[in-house]
C-alpha cells in the first residue's frame, strides 16, 4: 500500500498558500492528490514538535476575559477552570504520550465520494470475530475509542471470551480528525451512513455490526434505517428512542405530557434540561463560519469543546481540580490538541449546519429502525433511555441494560463497562446468526 504523509496544521497552511487562486485545499484534496481512488493506504501519524511550540506560544498569548459575575457555571466555562486547563496544557501536557497513543494503532486512508476518509482498523486474532464499525461524535473524535480497541479485539485479555471478539473499524467523520473537509454541502448524517457502508464493503466485510454515541448514534440509526444487506444489527449508547411528539414538546419547553410512567417522566425532564443546554449546537447549526476565533485560539477552542453538557463539564472541572474521574486531564487535552492541530473546529461544526438546513432539529427521536438493536443506558448521559421507549423505537430490540456508571463519552470514560455493554449487546445477534447457519 502506498503511503500518505502525515497531515499537520502546518501542512494545511502550506497547501492553502500554494493554491490561493484555486478552490481551498484541505485533507480532501490532498487525499485525492495522493491516491484518490478506492485503494486503502497506510496513514502514518506525524505531529511535529514545531506545531507544539506554536500551540504553546498561542496559549501563552491568550487574551483572558474578566471573571464571570456569578458563582456557578450558568454563564459558561468558568475563568478559573479554563485557566487551570491552559496552565496544564502549556506546562505539563505530555505530548510524547499523545503521539505514542496515536501510533499504537494502525491508521489508514481511503477516498469515498471524492473525500479522504481516515480510519483505524484493528483485526482480532480470534476466529469468527465480528466486524464492528464505531462512530464518534462532537466534541469528540476517534480518540474516544482508543481505550476500547484492545478490550474489543482481544477480550480474553480483559476477562472476556473469544466468542465476543470484534474486528474494529473506527473512522473519523468528514471534517473531523484526519478525514477530509467537505468543500461543498451534502455531507450530512445520511451521506456519512452510506459512506460507512461503502467503507465496510471495501474492507471486505459482508456481515458486520455498527455502534455509536452522540452523532455516532444518529449515524448508526441511519445506517440501520438504510438496512444494507451486510448490517446484522446495531448498538447505541445515546439511542434515538424518544417518541417524536414527546421530543417536540421537550424542544419547546412544554410540561411533561400526562400518562407517562415515573421512568418516562424522569426521562422527559432530563430531555427538557438537555434542550436548554444546546447553545453550542444552535450556533454551529445556524452560523458555523462565524466561529472563526476557534480556528485561531487553542484556549478558546478548548473552552467551546468542554462546554458540551453540564454533567460532562462538571466532571472535567473536577479533573482539572485534581480529582480522579473517568477522564484524565491528558484525555481532555489529547482531544483538544487534535482539533487544533488539524484545524477542524469549523469543518466539524458544519455537520450541525447540514442537519439544521434540512429542518431536522432532533437527535433523540425514534426513526423507525427495523433491524436488531441493542441499547445501553448510561446514568450520566444527556438523555435517559426508558426501556418502554426503546422497545417501541426498536421493534427488534435484543438487549437493553442500564450501565452502572458513565456519561456522554461512555467508551472514553468507562472503557471496561462500555466494552462489556457492546459484547453483551451483540451476543444475541451472534447467536441468531449461528442458529441460522446451523439451520442450513
C-alpha positions as CSV (number, residue, x, y, z in Angstrom):
1,X,0.0,0.0,0.0
2,X,1.2,3.5,-0.8
3,X,2.0,5.9,2.0
4,X,0.3,9.3,2.6
5,X,2.4,11.8,4.6
6,X,1.1,12.7,8.0
7,X,-1.2,15.8,7.9
8,X,-0.5,18.6,10.3
9,X,-1.8,22.1,10.8
10,X,1.4,23.4,9.2
11,X,0.8,21.2,6.1
12,X,-2.8,22.7,5.8
13,X,-1.3,26.2,5.8
14,X,1.2,25.3,3.1
15,X,-1.4,23.7,0.9
16,X,-3.7,26.6,1.2
17,X,-1.0,29.1,0.4
18,X,0.0,27.1,-2.7
19,X,-3.5,27.1,-4.0
20,X,-4.7,30.6,-3.2
21,X,-6.1,31.1,-6.7
22,X,-8.0,27.8,-6.7
23,X,-10.6,26.3,-4.5
24,X,-9.3,25.8,-0.9
25,X,-7.3,22.7,-0.5
26,X,-7.7,20.6,2.6
27,X,-7.5,17.0,3.6
28,X,-10.0,16.0,0.9
29,X,-7.9,17.5,-1.9
30,X,-4.7,16.0,-0.5
31,X,-6.3,12.6,-0.3
32,X,-7.3,12.8,-3.9
33,X,-4.0,14.1,-5.0
34,X,-2.1,11.3,-3.3
35,X,-4.2,8.3,-4.2
36,X,-7.8,9.5,-4.9
37,X,-9.1,6.1,-5.9
38,X,-10.7,3.2,-4.0
39,X,-7.4,2.0,-2.6
40,X,-6.7,1.8,1.1
41,X,-3.5,3.4,2.1
42,X,-1.5,3.3,5.2
43,X,-1.6,6.7,7.0
44,X,1.3,7.4,9.3
45,X,0.8,10.0,12.0
46,X,3.3,12.8,12.1
47,X,2.8,15.6,14.6
48,X,6.0,17.7,14.6
49,X,7.4,19.4,17.6
50,X,7.3,22.9,15.9
51,X,3.5,22.6,15.9
52,X,3.5,22.0,19.6
53,X,5.7,25.1,20.1
54,X,3.2,27.2,18.1
55,X,0.4,25.7,20.2
56,X,2.2,26.7,23.5
57,X,3.0,30.1,22.1
58,X,-0.6,30.8,21.4
59,X,-1.7,29.5,24.8
60,X,0.7,31.9,26.5
61,X,-0.6,34.8,24.4
62,X,-4.2,34.2,25.3
63,X,-6.2,37.4,26.0
64,X,-8.3,36.5,29.0
65,X,-11.7,37.8,29.7
66,X,-12.8,39.1,33.1
67,X,-14.2,36.6,35.6
68,X,-17.8,35.6,35.4
69,X,-20.2,37.6,37.5
70,X,-21.9,34.6,39.1
71,X,-20.6,31.9,41.5
72,X,-21.5,29.0,39.2
73,X,-21.3,27.9,35.6
74,X,-24.5,29.5,34.5
75,X,-22.6,31.9,32.2
76,X,-20.5,29.1,30.7
77,X,-16.9,27.8,31.3
78,X,-15.6,29.5,34.4
79,X,-12.4,31.5,34.2
80,X,-10.7,29.5,36.9
81,X,-11.4,26.2,35.2
82,X,-10.2,27.3,31.7
83,X,-7.0,28.9,33.2
84,X,-6.2,25.7,35.1
85,X,-6.7,23.8,31.8
86,X,-4.4,26.3,29.9
87,X,-1.7,26.2,32.6
88,X,-1.6,22.4,32.4
89,X,-1.7,22.4,28.6
90,X,1.2,24.8,28.4
91,X,3.4,23.4,31.2
92,X,2.7,19.7,31.9
93,X,0.8,18.2,29.0
94,X,2.6,15.1,27.8
95,X,3.0,15.5,24.0
96,X,5.1,12.4,23.6
97,X,2.5,10.2,25.3
98,X,-0.1,11.6,22.9
99,X,1.9,10.7,19.8
100,X,2.7,7.3,21.2
101,X,-1.0,6.7,21.9
102,X,-1.9,7.6,18.3
103,X,0.8,5.4,16.8
104,X,-0.2,2.4,18.9
105,X,-2.9,1.5,16.4
106,X,-2.8,1.3,12.6
107,X,-4.2,4.2,10.7
108,X,-5.5,4.2,7.1
109,X,-6.9,6.5,4.4
110,X,-9.3,5.8,1.6
111,X,-11.4,8.0,-0.7
112,X,-15.2,7.8,-0.7
113,X,-17.4,10.1,-2.9
114,X,-14.3,12.3,-3.5
115,X,-13.4,12.7,0.1
116,X,-10.5,11.3,2.1
117,X,-11.7,9.2,4.9
118,X,-9.3,8.4,7.8
119,X,-9.9,5.3,9.9
120,X,-8.3,2.9,12.4
121,X,-8.6,-0.8,11.5
122,X,-7.6,-3.5,14.0
123,X,-8.3,-7.1,13.3
124,X,-8.8,-9.6,16.2
125,X,-6.6,-12.7,16.4
126,X,-9.7,-14.7,17.4
127,X,-11.5,-16.8,14.9
128,X,-15.0,-15.8,14.0
129,X,-14.6,-12.2,15.3
130,X,-17.4,-9.9,14.3
131,X,-16.6,-6.8,12.2
132,X,-17.8,-3.7,14.0
133,X,-17.7,0.0,12.9
134,X,-17.7,2.5,15.8
135,X,-18.7,6.1,15.2
136,X,-17.7,9.1,17.4
137,X,-19.5,12.4,17.9
138,X,-18.9,16.0,18.7
139,X,-16.9,17.4,20.6
140,X,-15.2,14.0,20.5
141,X,-13.1,12.3,17.8
142,X,-11.8,8.8,17.0
143,X,-9.8,9.3,20.2
144,X,-12.9,8.4,22.2
145,X,-12.5,4.7,21.2
146,X,-8.7,4.2,21.7
147,X,-9.2,2.7,25.2
148,X,-11.7,0.1,23.9
149,X,-9.7,-1.2,20.9
150,X,-7.9,-3.9,22.8
151,X,-10.8,-5.0,25.0
152,X,-13.0,-5.4,21.9
153,X,-10.4,-7.1,19.7
154,X,-8.8,-9.2,22.4
155,X,-11.5,-9.9,25.0
156,X,-9.6,-12.8,26.6
157,X,-7.0,-10.4,27.9
158,X,-9.7,-8.4,29.6
159,X,-11.8,-11.1,31.3
160,X,-14.0,-11.8,28.3
161,X,-14.5,-14.8,25.9
162,X,-13.0,-15.3,22.5
163,X,-16.6,-15.7,21.2
164,X,-17.1,-12.0,21.9
165,X,-14.2,-10.7,19.8
166,X,-14.6,-7.9,17.2
167,X,-12.6,-6.6,14.3
168,X,-12.9,-2.9,14.9
169,X,-13.1,-0.1,12.3
170,X,-13.0,3.5,13.7
171,X,-13.5,6.2,11.1
172,X,-13.1,9.9,11.5
173,X,-16.3,11.7,10.3
174,X,-15.8,14.1,7.4
175,X,-14.5,17.4,8.7
176,X,-13.1,15.7,11.9
177,X,-9.7,14.5,12.8
178,X,-7.6,13.4,9.8
179,X,-10.5,12.9,7.4
180,X,-11.2,15.3,4.6
181,X,-13.0,18.6,4.9
182,X,-16.0,18.8,2.6
183,X,-15.7,21.8,0.3
184,X,-19.4,21.8,-0.7
185,X,-22.7,21.0,1.1
186,X,-24.1,17.5,1.2
187,X,-22.1,15.5,3.8
188,X,-25.0,15.1,6.1
189,X,-25.6,12.2,8.5
190,X,-27.4,10.2,5.8
191,X,-24.4,10.6,3.5
192,X,-22.0,9.6,6.2
193,X,-24.1,6.5,7.0
194,X,-23.9,5.5,3.3
195,X,-20.2,6.1,3.2
196,X,-19.7,3.8,6.2
197,X,-21.5,1.0,4.4
198,X,-19.1,1.6,1.4
199,X,-16.1,1.5,3.8
200,X,-17.1,-1.8,5.3
201,X,-17.7,-3.3,1.8
202,X,-14.3,-2.0,0.7
203,X,-12.7,-3.7,3.7
204,X,-14.2,-7.0,2.6
205,X,-16.8,-7.3,5.3
206,X,-20.0,-8.9,4.2
207,X,-21.6,-9.0,7.6
208,X,-20.9,-6.6,10.4
209,X,-22.4,-4.5,13.3
210,X,-22.4,-0.8,13.9
211,X,-22.1,1.2,17.2
212,X,-22.2,4.8,18.1
213,X,-22.9,7.6,20.6
214,X,-23.7,11.3,20.0
215,X,-23.5,11.9,16.3
216,X,-22.4,8.3,16.1
217,X,-25.7,7.2,17.5
218,X,-27.6,9.2,14.8
219,X,-25.4,7.8,12.0
220,X,-25.7,4.3,13.4
221,X,-29.5,4.7,13.5
222,X,-29.5,5.9,9.9
223,X,-27.3,3.0,8.8
224,X,-29.9,0.7,10.3
225,X,-32.7,2.7,8.6
226,X,-31.0,2.2,5.3
227,X,-30.8,-1.5,6.2
228,X,-27.9,-2.5,3.9
229,X,-27.7,-6.3,3.4
230,X,-24.5,-6.7,5.4
231,X,-25.6,-4.8,8.6
232,X,-26.5,-7.5,11.2
233,X,-27.5,-5.1,13.9
234,X,-26.6,-2.0,15.9
235,X,-25.7,-0.9,19.5
236,X,-26.0,2.6,20.6
237,X,-25.5,4.5,23.9
238,X,-27.4,7.7,23.0
239,X,-30.2,5.9,21.2
240,X,-33.0,7.6,19.2
241,X,-35.9,6.3,21.3
242,X,-38.0,9.4,22.2
243,X,-41.5,9.3,20.7
244,X,-41.4,12.2,18.1
245,X,-44.4,14.0,19.6
246,X,-42.8,13.9,23.1
247,X,-39.5,15.1,21.6
248,X,-41.2,18.1,20.0
249,X,-42.8,19.1,23.3
250,X,-39.5,18.9,25.1
251,X,-37.8,21.1,22.5
252,X,-40.2,24.0,23.1
253,X,-40.2,23.5,26.9
254,X,-43.8,22.3,27.4
255,X,-44.7,20.5,30.7
256,X,-44.4,16.7,30.6
257,X,-47.5,15.1,29.0
258,X,-49.9,13.1,31.1
259,X,-49.8,9.3,31.1
260,X,-46.1,8.9,31.4
261,X,-44.6,6.4,33.8
262,X,-42.3,7.6,36.6
263,X,-39.3,6.5,34.5
264,X,-40.6,8.2,31.4
265,X,-41.4,11.4,33.2
266,X,-37.8,11.5,34.6
267,X,-36.6,10.9,31.1
268,X,-38.7,13.8,29.8
269,X,-37.3,16.1,32.5
270,X,-33.8,15.1,31.5
271,X,-34.5,15.7,27.8
272,X,-36.0,19.1,28.6
273,X,-33.0,20.0,30.6
274,X,-30.7,19.0,27.7
275,X,-32.6,21.2,25.2
276,X,-31.9,24.2,27.5
277,X,-28.2,23.5,27.2
278,X,-27.5,23.1,23.5
279,X,-26.5,26.7,22.7
280,X,-23.3,25.3,21.1
281,X,-25.4,23.2,18.7
282,X,-27.6,26.1,17.8
283,X,-24.6,28.3,17.0
284,X,-22.9,25.7,14.9
285,X,-26.2,24.8,13.2
286,X,-27.0,28.4,12.3
287,X,-23.7,30.1,11.5
288,X,-20.7,27.8,11.9
289,X,-18.5,30.1,9.8
290,X,-18.9,32.8,12.5
291,X,-16.9,30.7,14.9
292,X,-13.6,31.8,13.2
293,X,-11.9,32.5,16.6
294,X,-11.9,28.8,17.3
295,X,-9.5,28.2,14.5
296,X,-7.1,30.8,15.9
297,X,-7.2,30.3,19.7
298,X,-6.4,27.0,21.3
299,X,-7.8,28.1,24.6
300,X,-11.0,29.5,23.0
301,X,-11.4,26.2,21.2
302,X,-10.9,24.1,24.4
303,X,-13.5,26.2,26.2
304,X,-16.0,25.6,23.5
305,X,-15.3,21.9,23.4
306,X,-15.7,21.3,27.1
307,X,-18.9,23.2,27.4
308,X,-21.0,20.4,25.8
309,X,-23.3,19.5,28.7
310,X,-23.5,20.3,32.4
311,X,-22.6,16.8,33.6
312,X,-19.6,16.4,31.4
313,X,-18.4,19.9,32.2
314,X,-18.7,19.4,35.9
315,X,-16.7,16.2,35.6
316,X,-14.0,17.9,33.5
317,X,-13.9,20.8,36.1
318,X,-13.3,18.3,38.9
319,X,-10.5,16.7,36.8
320,X,-8.6,20.0,36.5
321,X,-9.2,20.5,40.2
322,X,-7.0,17.3,40.7
323,X,-9.8,14.8,41.3
324,X,-9.8,11.3,39.7
325,X,-12.6,10.8,37.2
326,X,-13.4,8.8,34.1
327,X,-11.4,11.2,32.0
328,X,-8.0,12.5,32.8
329,X,-6.5,15.9,32.0
330,X,-4.5,14.4,29.3
331,X,-7.6,12.7,27.8
332,X,-9.3,16.1,27.5
333,X,-6.3,17.8,26.0
334,X,-5.5,15.0,23.6
335,X,-8.8,15.7,22.0
336,X,-8.5,19.5,22.1
337,X,-4.9,19.2,20.6
338,X,-6.2,17.0,17.8
339,X,-8.9,19.6,16.9
340,X,-6.4,22.5,16.9
341,X,-3.6,20.7,15.0
342,X,-6.0,19.5,12.3
343,X,-7.8,22.9,12.2
344,X,-11.2,21.2,12.3
345,X,-13.2,23.4,14.6
346,X,-15.1,24.9,11.7
347,X,-15.3,21.9,9.5
348,X,-16.7,19.7,12.3
349,X,-19.2,22.4,13.2
350,X,-20.7,22.3,9.7
351,X,-22.2,18.9,10.4
352,X,-24.7,20.7,12.6
353,X,-25.4,23.2,9.8
354,X,-26.1,20.2,7.5
355,X,-28.8,19.0,9.9
356,X,-30.3,22.4,10.6
357,X,-30.6,23.4,7.0
358,X,-32.8,20.4,6.4
359,X,-35.1,21.4,9.2
360,X,-34.3,18.1,11.1
361,X,-33.5,19.5,14.5
362,X,-33.7,16.3,16.6
363,X,-31.1,13.8,17.5
364,X,-33.1,11.8,20.0
365,X,-36.4,10.9,18.3
366,X,-37.3,7.4,17.2
367,X,-36.5,6.9,13.5
368,X,-38.2,3.6,12.6
369,X,-35.3,1.2,12.8
370,X,-36.4,-2.3,12.0
371,X,-33.2,-4.4,12.3
372,X,-31.9,-6.0,15.5
373,X,-30.8,-3.3,18.0
374,X,-29.1,-3.1,21.4
375,X,-29.4,-0.2,23.9
376,X,-27.1,0.7,26.8
377,X,-28.4,3.5,29.1
378,X,-25.5,5.3,30.9
379,X,-26.7,7.2,34.0
380,X,-24.9,10.5,33.3
381,X,-25.9,10.6,29.6
382,X,-27.6,13.8,28.4
383,X,-30.8,11.7,27.7
384,X,-32.3,8.8,29.6
385,X,-33.5,5.8,27.6
386,X,-36.5,4.1,29.2
387,X,-37.0,0.5,28.2
388,X,-40.6,1.2,27.3
389,X,-39.5,3.8,24.7
390,X,-36.6,1.6,23.5
391,X,-39.0,-1.3,22.8
392,X,-41.2,0.9,20.7
393,X,-38.4,2.6,18.8
394,X,-36.6,-0.7,18.1
395,X,-39.2,-3.5,17.5
396,X,-36.3,-6.0,17.2
397,X,-34.7,-4.9,20.5
398,X,-32.4,-7.8,21.6
399,X,-30.6,-6.2,24.5
400,X,-31.4,-3.4,27.0
401,X,-29.3,-2.6,30.1
402,X,-28.8,0.3,32.4
403,X,-25.0,0.6,32.9
404,X,-23.8,1.2,36.4
405,X,-21.6,4.2,35.6
406,X,-20.6,6.5,32.8
407,X,-21.8,9.5,30.9
408,X,-21.9,11.1,27.5
409,X,-18.4,9.9,26.5
410,X,-19.0,6.3,27.6
411,X,-16.2,4.5,25.8
412,X,-13.7,7.2,26.8
413,X,-14.8,7.5,30.4
414,X,-15.6,3.9,31.3
415,X,-13.9,1.6,28.7
416,X,-14.3,-1.6,30.7
417,X,-18.1,-1.1,31.2
418,X,-18.6,0.1,27.7
419,X,-16.7,-2.9,26.2
420,X,-18.8,-5.3,28.2
421,X,-22.0,-3.5,27.1
422,X,-21.0,-3.8,23.5
423,X,-20.2,-7.5,23.9
424,X,-23.5,-8.2,25.6
425,X,-25.4,-6.2,23.1
426,X,-24.1,-8.1,20.1
427,X,-24.2,-11.5,21.8
428,X,-27.8,-12.2,20.9
429,X,-27.1,-11.2,17.3
430,X,-24.2,-13.6,17.1
431,X,-26.4,-16.4,18.5
432,X,-29.1,-15.7,15.9
433,X,-26.5,-15.8,13.2
434,X,-25.2,-19.2,14.4
435,X,-28.7,-20.6,14.6
436,X,-29.4,-19.6,11.0
437,X,-26.1,-21.1,10.0
438,X,-26.9,-24.4,11.7
439,X,-30.4,-24.4,10.2
440,X,-28.9,-24.5,6.8
